[in-house]
Amino acid sequence: MSRVHAFDPGSEQSALVIYDTDAQLVLRHGIYSNRDLLEQCRAWPFGPADAEAVFESMAPRGMPTSLQELETVHWAGRFYEVLEARGWTVGRLSRHKVKIHHGAFAGPKRAGEKRPSADAIIRASLIDRFGDVGGKDAAIGRKAAPGPLYGIAADEWAALALAVAWTDGVR
């Protein structure tokens, strides 16, 4: 079994999705404090033969950056370094490439133009992929009958989108 550990890093906490690339199945997902996630990276029993990691990376936007963004980059680098030192294949993928892969980038908005957010489009793309003709009910389900995406919330959607794009060969 091959696993992709997809990280959507944040300044204080980060989302993680562990995705089985063979079965195309979410094995684990969650949002963790960065310190806890760093310890998990050090302790995972997975070796470089059966796991790789990918991080959503920031790209220049021609705008000033914030302390929060710099902290996010700092933590992503710490996770990356720990896993790389353990011999894992480690990569980065920009949010822009993930958006394009999931059909959520249509260029700049014009004044007054209304369109769904990139996050909404990506979420819909993932629901379509995992729910097939059953749609949201099949993809997410409910407590009594959970689907493969049951319980995924907030930044976990971004981590899942990253895992899927990486598995599909986006580089």
Stockholm file with secondary structure:
# STOCKHOLM 1.0

chainA/1-171         MSRVHAFDPGSEQSALVIYDTDAQLVLRHGIYSNRDLLEQCRAWPFGPADAEAVFESMAPRGMPTSLQELETVHWAGRFYEVLEARGWTVGRLSRHKVKIHHGAFAGPKRAGEKRPSADAIIRASLIDRFGDVGGKDAAIGRKAAPGPLYGIAADEWAALALAVAWTDGVR
#=GR chainA/1-171 SS CCEEEEEECCSSEEEEEEEETTTTEEEEEEEEEHHHHHHHHHHCCCCTTTEEEEEEECCCCSSCCCHHHHHHHHHHHHHHHHHHHTTCEEEEEEHHHHHHHTTCCCCCCCTTCCCCCHHHHHHHHHHHHHHGGGHHHHHTEETTEECTTTTCCTTHHHHHHHHHHHHTTCC
#=GC SS_cons         CCEEEEEECCSSEEEEEEEETTTTEEEEEEEEEHHHHHHHHHHCCCCTTTEEEEEEECCCCSSCCCHHHHHHHHHHHHHHHHHHHTTCEEEEEEHHHHHHHTTCCCCCCCTTCCCCCHHHHHHHHHHHHHHGGGHHHHHTEETTEECTTTTCCTTHHHHHHHHHHHHTTCC
//
